[in-house]
Amino acid sequence: MLRVALMDDHPLMLKVVSQELAQALDIKIVWKTTDSAELTERVKRDSPDVLVLISDSHSSISSRSTLCAICGRVFPTWRS
């Protein structure tokens, strides 16, 4: 079973993507959030196999530097 976590600033899109992925027999949605500030703590507490970040140009995680900062805090050995 593939453990998947989702992050999207838009609750409706998060719900739609979550519902679609949940239909797959080999995928389990372990958590989802609309809060990018919560993302770091959630990944540290319950690291998924796959992290899906849905972002657009107005998203709080839209910039590469923001995403790199999040990944760097969660995975200290990670490099962009």
HUSULMO-V83469 format. One record per pair of residues at least 24 apart in sequence whose ideal C-beta (glycine too) atoms are under 7 Angstrom apart, sorted by sequence separation. I is the first residue (numbers start at 1). J is the second residue. If there is no record, write none. Layout:
# HUSULMO-V83469
i: <I | I>
j: <J | J>
This chain:
# HUSULMO-V83469
i: <2 | 4 | 36 | 1 | 2 | 3 | 4 | 5 | 9 | 36 | 4 | 5 | 6 | 7 | 8 | 1 | 3 | 5 | 7 | 40 | 44 | 39 | 43 | 7 | 40 | 40 | 5 | 17 | 13 | 5 | 4 | 3 | 4 | 3 | 4 | 5 | 6 | 7 | 8 | 2 | 7 | 2 | 4 | 9 | 9>
j: <26 | 28 | 60 | 26 | 27 | 28 | 29 | 30 | 34 | 61 | 30 | 31 | 32 | 33 | 34 | 28 | 30 | 32 | 36 | 70 | 74 | 70 | 74 | 39 | 73 | 74 | 42 | 54 | 54 | 48 | 48 | 48 | 49 | 49 | 50 | 51 | 52 | 53 | 54 | 49 | 54 | 50 | 52 | 59 | 60>
